[in-house]
């Protein structure tokens, strides 16, 4: 719990991600994505009752095989995808592979990007999330490009990055300049704090508004129906018990 | 699929593409104005799968859903290790992915053959063994020792199970699949 605000960073991010879901669209998140999973279920139980959800490796997965999910995305039928990156850079590139300035001798290796190298190009919108907003996670240039934020205009691409959501702020991907800009700063944080914690220049941020805080209705739905559903269906149940307050 | 190459919708601008000599960026051959990555088909020499059940003809019920069929189709030789060998398996009775015998070259009876991995519905991942493997893999000398203990000095699969697989996992496996 985050003191006077009355909600935790995880709860805030789940609510902010839920607002990105459009009713009637197909929206998905990958493995190890507890915050987007909560966000997807919250959207379904608030403003997007007719959204089709795909939460990989859970009961909310309509397919037998990953091929069916990838082909759905290739057909242009995936409206929204949530993904994270160890590093995310100014140009919307993300890194799920390795850390280290010499790519031949990385200091840390990760499991990799699964299908992100194509889903980032096929989902109509991708919203990146990152639970750490620091200069080591939001960087000028990723050490390894697992998926690229933008591509030359003649490369066939159905969609790309839309936003980045962190515990401090929401960044918007400005497609015309192919870089991330500050969209809003979450309650309890200042524009200066966000600039300090970001490893790249955010441009002119003077007029940046505050993020609309979670509403009572959003918090209530998250802490009752969504929390119970996650526990009951084994959808990141232990995380839900710990990270979402019981309503 | 058997085709020489396929288009891939993605990967442009990544360091993955930069490291692959089996993928290139190519124009739409139908006179279009767009480009995509094109990947050369992979034709593995050998594929090895572990499965719940197999029969003597080589029909296989994997017991889990995964892309085993497409891998088996692509590979020149397919070897399946199975927890259990049965007289006859048909697709209707199979659980998860089903490999028809026409795709399978060899079947080996290897109970606990997924260890230190787990097998859906049969036995869990051996996390202690996984941690030991990860620790051993940090250096060449420790990894050589690990290989010696787990592979080179082990006479056969039964000896491996006797030496390495913990009692709790053997019990879990023995108690499963008896329906």
Interface residues (C-beta under 8 A of the other chain):
Chain A: X64 X65 X66 X67 X74 X93 X97 X103 X113 X117 X118 X119 X120 X121 X122 X144 X145 X146 X147 X148 X150 X151 X152 X154 X155 X156 X157 X158
Chain B: X8 X9 X10 X11 X12 X13 X14 X15 X16 X25 X28 X33 X34 X35 X36 X65 X66 X67 X70
